Amino acid sequence: MTALALGTPQIILIGVSIIPLIALIDILRNDFQKNDKLIWILMVIFLNIIGGILYLFMGRKQRVKKQD
């Protein structure tokens, strides 16, 4: 029981660190209209976890669809 309690903060910290990283990678790999890409990058950098979560829920819908 003690080993699980010691590992929980580290697991939460890793999760909190990964969400903005995933969001930034996704933003950089996709195209957006006008300045949306820059705005999302700044939001993820300055708002960190909140910016990453906002992008994953709202920003992914704003991407420009690629033509085949």
C-alpha positions in Angstrom: 0.0 0.0 0.0 2.8 2.4 0.8 4.6 1.8 -2.6 1.4 2.8 -4.4 1.1 6.0 -2.4 4.6 7.0 -3.2 4.2 6.4 -6.9 0.9 8.3 -7.3 2.3 11.8 -7.4 4.9 10.8 -10.0 2.3 9.2 -12.2 0.1 12.3 -12.0 3.1 14.5 -12.8 4.0 12.4 -15.8 0.3 12.6 -17.0 0.3 16.3 -16.5 3.5 16.7 -18.5 2.5 14.5 -21.4 -0.8 16.2 -22.2 0.7 19.6 -23.3 3.5 17.7 -25.2 0.9 15.7 -27.2 -1.0 18.9 -27.9 2.1 20.7 -29.1 3.1 17.8 -31.4 -0.4 17.7 -32.8 -0.5 21.4 -33.4 2.8 21.4 -35.2 1.9 18.5 -37.5 -1.4 20.0 -38.7 -2.5 23.0 -40.6 -4.8 25.7 -39.3 -6.5 28.8 -40.7 -4.7 32.2 -40.4 -3.1 32.6 -37.0 -4.9 29.8 -35.2 -1.7 27.7 -35.0 0.2 30.4 -33.3 -2.6 31.1 -30.9 -2.9 27.4 -29.9 0.9 27.1 -29.5 0.9 30.1 -27.1 -2.1 28.8 -25.2 -0.5 25.4 -24.6 2.9 27.0 -23.6 1.5 29.6 -21.2 -1.6 27.7 -19.9 0.3 24.4 -19.8 -2.2 21.6 -18.7 -5.3 23.8 -19.2 -4.2 24.9 -22.7 -3.4 21.3 -23.6 -6.8 20.0 -22.5 -8.6 22.9 -24.2 -6.7 22.2 -27.5 -7.5 18.4 -27.3 -11.2 19.1 -26.8 -11.8 22.2 -28.9 -8.8 23.0 -31.1 -8.6 19.7 -32.9 -11.9 20.6 -34.6 -10.4 23.7 -36.0 -7.8 22.0 -38.1 -7.8 22.3 -41.9 -8.7 19.0 -43.5 -6.1 17.7 -45.9 -7.0 17.2 -49.5 -6.2 13.8 -50.9 
